[in-house]
């Protein structure tokens, strides 16, 4: 696959109201992070994918962000993260 899933914005709620939060893949550490208001924590990939496909109540992905393989390759060859 020439692209890799890098970030997911989740909507939890109905069409009339709800809450958004984000999962970001840390290419350096190879882990997913959940960013929800003032809370940041590592999250298991299984939970990320389950929430993205709508596996927990009213939660499902509203936006998916991908990066090109060539960017992934550049990031993997760095000794320190980009941030």
PAFIPA-245567 format. One record per residue: residue number from 1; x, y, z of N, C-alpha, C, O, CB in turn; residue in three letters. Coordinates in Angstrom, 1 decimal, padded with zeros to 4 digits. Glycine has a CB too. Example, Ala and Ser with C-alpha at 12.3 -4.5 7.8 and 13.67 -1.06 7.14 Angstrom:
BEGIN
SITE   nr    n.px    n.py    n.pz   ca.px   ca.py   ca.pz    c.px    c.py    c.pz    o.px    o.py    o.pz   cb.px   cb.py   cb.pz  rest
SITE    1   013.2  -005.7   007.8   012.3  -004.5   007.8   013.2  -003.3   007.8   014.2  -003.3   008.5   011.3  -004.5   009.0   ALA
SITE    2   012.8  -002.2   007.1   013.7  -001.1   007.1   012.9   000.0   007.9   013.4   001.1   008.0   014.1  -000.6   005.7   SER
// end
This chain:
BEGIN
SITE   nr    n.px    n.py    n.pz   ca.px   ca.py   ca.pz    c.px    c.py    c.pz    o.px    o.py    o.pz   cb.px   cb.py   cb.pz  rest
SITE    1   000.9  -001.2   000.0   000.0   000.0   000.0   000.9   001.2   000.0   001.8   001.3   000.8  -001.0   000.0   001.2   UNK
SITE    2   000.7   002.2  -000.9   001.5   003.4  -001.0   001.3   004.4   000.1   002.0   005.4   000.2   001.4   004.0  -002.4   UNK
SITE    3   000.2   004.2   000.8  -000.2   005.2   001.9  -000.4   004.5   003.2  -000.8   003.3   003.2  -001.4   006.0   001.5   UNK
SITE    4  -000.2   005.2   004.3  -000.4   004.6   005.6  -001.3   005.5   006.4  -001.2   006.7   006.4   001.0   004.5   006.4   UNK
SITE    5  -002.2   004.9   007.1  -003.1   005.6   008.0  -002.3   006.3   009.1  -001.6   005.6   009.8  -004.2   004.7   008.6   UNK
SITE    6  -002.5   007.6   009.2  -001.7   008.3   010.2  -002.5   009.0   011.3  -002.0   009.1   012.4  -000.9   009.4   009.4   UNK
SITE    7  -003.7   009.4   011.0  -004.6   010.0   012.0  -006.1   009.8   011.7  -006.4   009.6   010.5  -004.3   011.5   012.0   UNK
SITE    8  -006.9   009.7   012.7  -008.3   009.5   012.6  -009.0   010.5   013.5  -008.7   010.5   014.7  -008.7   008.0   012.9   UNK
SITE    9  -010.0   011.2   013.0  -010.9   012.0   013.8  -012.1   011.2   014.1  -012.8   010.8   013.1  -011.1   013.4   013.2   UNK
SITE   10  -012.5   011.0   015.3  -013.7   010.3   015.7  -014.8   011.2   016.1  -014.5   012.2   016.8  -013.4   009.3   016.8   UNK
SITE   11  -016.0   010.9   015.7  -017.2   011.7   016.2  -018.0   010.7   017.1  -018.3   009.6   016.7  -018.1   012.2   015.0   UNK
SITE   12  -018.2   011.2   018.3  -019.0   010.4   019.2  -020.3   011.1   019.5  -020.3   012.1   020.2  -018.2   010.1   020.6   UNK
SITE   13  -021.4   010.7   018.9  -022.7   011.3   019.1  -023.6   011.2   017.9  -023.3   010.4   017.0  -022.5   012.8   019.4   UNK
SITE   14  -024.6   012.0   017.9  -025.6   012.0   016.8  -025.3   013.0   015.8  -024.3   013.8   015.9  -027.0   012.1   017.3   UNK
SITE   15  -026.1   013.1   014.7  -025.9   014.2   013.7  -026.2   015.6   014.3  -025.7   016.5   013.8  -026.9   013.9   012.5   UNK
SITE   16  -027.0   015.6   015.3  -027.4   016.9   015.9  -026.4   017.4   016.9  -026.2   018.6   017.1  -028.7   016.8   016.6   UNK
SITE   17  -025.6   016.5   017.6  -024.7   016.9   018.6  -023.7   015.8   018.8  -023.9   014.6   018.4  -025.4   017.3   019.9   UNK
SITE   18  -022.6   016.1   019.5  -021.6   015.1   019.8  -020.3   015.7   020.2  -020.2   016.9   020.5  -021.4   014.2   018.6   UNK
SITE   19  -019.3   014.9   020.1  -017.9   015.3   020.6  -016.9   014.7   019.6  -017.1   013.5   019.2  -017.6   014.8   022.1   UNK
SITE   20  -015.8   015.4   019.3  -014.8   014.9   018.4  -013.5   014.7   019.2  -013.2   015.5   020.2  -014.5   015.9   017.3   UNK
SITE   21  -012.7   013.7   018.9  -011.4   013.5   019.4  -010.6   012.8   018.3  -011.1   012.4   017.3  -011.4   012.7   020.7   UNK
SITE   22  -009.3   012.7   018.6  -008.4   012.3   017.5  -007.4   011.1   018.0  -007.0   011.1   019.2  -007.5   013.4   017.0   UNK
SITE   23  -007.1   010.2   017.1  -006.1   009.3   017.2  -005.0   009.6   016.3  -005.2   009.9   015.1  -006.6   007.8   017.0   UNK
SITE   24  -003.7   009.6   016.7  -002.6   009.9   015.9  -001.6   008.8   016.0  -001.3   008.3   017.1  -001.9   011.3   016.3   UNK
SITE   25  -001.1   008.3   014.9  -000.1   007.2   014.9   001.3   007.9   015.0   001.7   008.7   014.2  -000.2   006.4   013.6   UNK
SITE   26   002.1   007.5   016.1   003.4   007.9   016.3   004.4   007.0   015.5   004.7   005.9   015.9   003.8   007.9   017.8   UNK
SITE   27   004.8   007.5   014.4   005.7   006.8   013.4   007.0   006.4   014.1   007.6   005.4   013.7   005.9   007.6   012.2   UNK
SITE   28   007.5   007.2   015.0   008.8   006.9   015.7   008.6   005.8   016.7   009.5   004.9   016.7   009.3   008.2   016.3   UNK
SITE   29   007.6   005.9   017.5   007.4   004.8   018.6   006.6   003.7   018.1   006.5   002.6   018.8   006.8   005.5   019.8   UNK
SITE   30   005.9   003.8   017.0   005.0   002.8   016.5   003.8   002.5   017.4   003.5   001.3   017.6   005.8   001.5   016.2   UNK
SITE   31   003.2   003.6   017.9   002.1   003.4   018.8   001.0   004.5   018.4   001.3   005.5   017.8   002.5   003.6   020.3   UNK
SITE   32  -000.2   004.2   018.8  -001.3   005.1   018.6  -001.5   006.0   019.9  -001.4   005.4   021.0  -002.6   004.4   018.2   UNK
SITE   33  -001.8   007.3   019.7  -002.1   008.2   020.8  -003.5   008.6   020.6  -004.0   009.0   019.5  -001.1   009.3   020.8   UNK
SITE   34  -004.2   008.7   021.8  -005.6   009.3   021.8  -005.5   010.7   022.4  -005.0   010.8   023.5  -006.6   008.4   022.6   UNK
SITE   35  -006.0   011.7   021.6  -006.0   013.0   022.1  -007.5   013.5   022.2  -008.2   013.6   021.3  -005.2   014.0   021.1   UNK
SITE   36  -007.9   013.6   023.5  -009.3   013.9   023.8  -009.3   015.1   024.8  -009.1   014.9   026.0  -010.0   012.7   024.3   UNK
SITE   37  -009.6   016.3   024.3  -009.5   017.5   025.1  -008.2   017.6   025.8  -007.2   017.7   025.2  -010.7   017.5   026.2   UNK
SITE   38  -008.1   017.5   027.2  -006.9   017.7   027.9  -006.2   016.4   028.3  -005.3   016.3   029.0  -007.1   018.5   029.1   UNK
SITE   39  -006.8   015.3   027.7  -006.3   013.9   028.0  -005.5   013.4   026.8  -006.0   013.4   025.7  -007.4   013.0   028.4   UNK
SITE   40  -004.3   012.9   027.0  -003.5   012.2   026.0  -003.0   010.9   026.6  -002.4   010.9   027.7  -002.3   013.1   025.5   UNK
SITE   41  -003.2   009.8   025.8  -002.8   008.5   026.3  -002.5   007.6   025.1  -003.1   007.8   024.0  -003.8   007.9   027.3   UNK
SITE   42  -001.7   006.6   025.4  -001.4   005.6   024.4  -002.7   004.7   024.3  -003.4   004.4   025.3  -000.2   004.7   024.7   UNK
SITE   43  -003.0   004.2   023.1  -004.2   003.4   022.9  -003.8   002.2   022.0  -003.0   002.3   021.1  -005.3   004.2   022.2   UNK
SITE   44  -004.4   001.1   022.3  -004.1  -000.2   021.5  -004.7   000.0   020.1  -005.8   000.6   020.0  -004.7  -001.4   022.3   UNK
SITE   45  -004.0  -000.5   019.1  -004.5  -000.4   017.8  -005.8  -001.0   017.6  -006.6  -000.5   016.8  -003.4  -001.0   016.8   UNK
SITE   46  -006.1  -002.1   018.3  -007.4  -002.8   018.1  -008.5  -001.8   018.6  -009.6  -001.8   017.9  -007.4  -004.1   019.0   UNK
SITE   47  -008.3  -001.1   019.6  -009.3  -000.1   020.1  -009.5   001.0   019.1  -010.6   001.4   018.8  -009.0   000.4   021.5   UNK
SITE   48  -008.4   001.5   018.6  -008.5   002.6   017.6  -009.3   002.1   016.4  -010.2   002.9   015.9  -007.0   003.0   017.1   UNK
SITE   49  -009.0   001.0   015.8  -009.7   000.5   014.6  -011.2   000.2   014.9  -012.1   000.4   014.1  -009.0  -000.7   014.1   UNK
SITE   50  -011.5  -000.4   016.1  -012.8  -000.7   016.5  -013.7   000.6   016.6  -014.8   000.7   016.1  -012.9  -001.4   017.9   UNK
SITE   51  -013.1   001.7   017.2  -013.8   002.9   017.3  -014.0   003.6   015.9  -015.0   004.2   015.7  -013.1   003.9   018.3   UNK
SITE   52  -013.0   003.4   015.1  -013.1   004.0   013.8  -014.2   003.4   012.9  -014.8   004.1   012.1  -011.7   003.9   013.0   UNK
SITE   53  -014.4   002.1   013.1  -015.4   001.5   012.3  -016.8   001.5   012.9  -017.8   001.0   012.4  -015.1   000.0   012.0   UNK
SITE   54  -016.9   002.1   014.1  -018.2   002.3   014.7  -018.5   001.2   015.7  -019.7   000.8   015.8  -019.2   002.4   013.7   UNK
SITE   55  -017.5   000.6   016.4  -017.8  -000.5   017.2  -018.2  -000.2   018.7  -018.5  -001.1   019.4  -016.6  -001.3   017.3   UNK
SITE   56  -018.2   001.1   019.1  -018.6   001.5   020.4  -019.7   002.5   020.4  -019.4   003.7   020.3  -017.4   002.0   021.2   UNK
SITE   57  -020.9   002.1   020.6  -022.0   003.0   020.6  -022.2   003.9   019.4  -022.3   003.4   018.3  -021.9   003.9   021.8   UNK
SITE   58  -022.2   005.2   019.6  -022.3   006.2   018.5  -021.0   006.7   017.9  -021.0   007.6   017.1  -023.2   007.3   019.0   UNK
SITE   59  -019.9   006.1   018.3  -018.6   006.5   017.8  -018.3   005.9   016.4  -018.5   004.8   016.2  -017.5   006.1   018.8   UNK
SITE   60  -017.7   006.8   015.6  -017.2   006.3   014.3  -016.3   007.4   013.7  -016.3   008.5   014.1  -018.3   005.9   013.3   UNK
SITE   61  -015.5   006.9   012.8  -014.5   007.9   012.1  -015.3   008.9   011.3  -016.2   008.5   010.5  -013.5   007.1   011.3   UNK
SITE   62  -014.8   010.1   011.3  -015.4   011.1   010.5  -014.4   011.6   009.4  -014.7   012.1   008.4  -015.9   012.3   011.3   UNK
SITE   63  -013.1   011.5   009.8  -012.0   011.9   008.9  -010.8   010.9   009.1  -010.5   010.5   010.2  -011.5   013.3   009.1   UNK
SITE   64  -010.2   010.5   008.0  -009.0   009.6   008.0  -007.9   010.4   007.2  -008.2   011.0   006.2  -009.3   008.2   007.3   UNK
SITE   65  -006.7   010.4   007.8  -005.6   011.1   007.2  -004.5   010.1   006.9  -004.1   009.3   007.8  -005.1   012.2   008.1   UNK
SITE   66  -004.0   010.1   005.7  -002.9   009.2   005.3  -001.7   009.9   004.9  -001.7   011.1   004.5  -003.4   008.3   004.1   UNK
SITE   67  -000.5   009.2   005.0   000.7   009.8   004.5   001.3   008.9   003.5   001.1   007.6   003.6   001.7   010.1   005.7   UNK
SITE   68   002.1   009.4   002.6   002.7   008.6   001.6   003.8   007.7   002.1   004.5   008.0   003.1   003.3   009.5   000.5   UNK
SITE   69   004.0   006.6   001.5   005.1   005.6   001.9   006.5   006.3   001.9   007.3   006.0   002.8   005.1   004.4   000.9   UNK
SITE   70   006.7   007.2   001.0   008.1   007.8   000.9   008.3   008.7   002.2   009.4   008.8   002.7   008.2   008.7  -000.3   UNK
SITE   71   007.2   009.3   002.7   007.3   010.1   004.0   007.6   009.1   005.1   008.4   009.4   006.0   006.0   010.9   004.2   UNK
SITE   72   006.8   008.0   005.2   007.0   007.0   006.2   008.5   006.5   006.2   009.1   006.4   007.3   006.1   005.8   006.0   UNK
SITE   73   009.0   006.3   005.0   010.4   005.8   004.9   011.4   006.9   005.4   012.3   006.5   006.1   010.7   005.5   003.4   UNK
SITE   74   011.2   008.1   005.1   012.0   009.2   005.6   012.0   009.3   007.1   013.0   009.4   007.8   011.6   010.5   005.0   UNK
SITE   75   010.8   009.2   007.7   010.6   009.3   009.1   011.3   008.1   009.8   011.8   008.2   010.9   009.1   009.3   009.5   UNK
SITE   76   011.2   006.9   009.2   011.8   005.7   009.9   013.3   005.8   009.9   014.0   005.1   010.7   011.4   004.5   009.1   UNK
SITE   77   014.0   006.6   009.0   015.4   006.7   009.0   015.9   007.8   009.9   017.2   007.9   010.0   015.8   006.9   007.6   UNK
SITE   78   015.1   008.5   010.5   015.5   009.6   011.4   015.9   009.0   012.8   015.4   008.0   013.2   014.4   010.7   011.6   UNK
SITE   79   016.9   009.6   013.4   017.3   009.2   014.7   016.4   009.7   015.8   016.4   009.1   016.9   018.8   009.5   015.0   UNK
SITE   80   015.8   010.8   015.6   014.9   011.5   016.6   013.6   011.8   015.9   013.6   012.0   014.7   015.6   012.8   017.2   UNK
SITE   81   012.5   011.9   016.6   011.2   012.3   016.0   011.2   013.7   015.4   012.1   014.5   015.8   010.1   012.1   017.1   UNK
SITE   82   010.3   014.0   014.6   010.2   015.3   013.9   009.7   016.4   014.8   009.8   017.5   014.6   009.3   015.2   012.7   UNK
SITE   83   009.1   016.0   015.9   008.5   017.0   016.9   009.3   017.1   018.1   008.9   017.9   019.0   007.0   016.6   017.2   UNK
// end
